[in-house]
Amino acid sequence: MSDELYASLTSDLFLIAGPCAVEEASTCIEIADHVKKVCNNLGIRYIFKASYRKANRSRLDSFTGIGDEKALEIIRMIGEKFSLPTTTDIHTSEEAEMAARFVDILQIPAFLCRQTDLVVSAAKTGKIVNIKKGQFLSPEAMSFAANKVLESGNNKILLTERGTTFGYGDLVVDMRGIPIMRSLGFPVVLDCTHSMQKPNSSSGVTGGVPEFIETIARAGVAVGVNGLFIETHPDPSIAKSDGANMLPLDRLESILQTLVRIKEAITD
């Protein structure tokens, strides 16, 4: 499935979406069911995403997960129940082989995109590897991260833009990075929700400006992204992770309808 899936991601617009983290099965089912129906109606390829564990937390008392194997089993169940490809992020080289048994795409978090052992371990599973651009890196520098995967014998690579650090408490998306990373020869994804984060909050909980998710998504499609990454939740106010920058589930369809029209306009 990996080769066939990757080939499909190089052409039509696709969406990676789901909750930030696995909270319980029912929420994942609700999200996957809704997003799949929307994407089917709009002709968008859908990949379900959820983190089985959150390793990057500001505070020790922040939610990290419900247990690795339990969460991974829920992700696998979603893939089987809805016939969807799935993805999750990994944090150490030891996790790559474990997570690869449950998902189709392994995601390398932005803060860890230069961790050689992690990237190589993901590559050697044979799965598609989605590398998020570090908030501290230029788009050109992502060639080195991609080459680690290539030199490990895996050419199934996605590169994801998720904003660049601007001062201590903000991120900006330089849209020039989209065509620059596409010129490296790999599909490029725009993370429309993490790009809206307000990191380093004094409360120790990352803030965000989700009202600009649609703005950044429109711009991304206009400059030629292959895919969009959007974390969504039925009620972000009660989400256990990253609720401040997630998209309410009921807003997704109208945004995607607009993005499809933009995509059609630039390809006519």
Beta strands, then each sheet from edge to edge (+ up, - down):
strand 1: 14-18
strand 2: 45-49
strand 3: 86-89
strand 4: 105-108
strand 5: 128-132
strand 6: 157-161
strand 7: 164-165
strand 8: 171-172
strand 9: 188-191
strand 10: 197-198
strand 11: 207-208
strand 12: 227-233
strand 13: 247-248
sheet 1: 13+ 12+ 1+ 2+ 3+ 4+ 5+ 6+ 9+
sheet 2: 7+ 8-
sheet 3: 10+ 11-
end
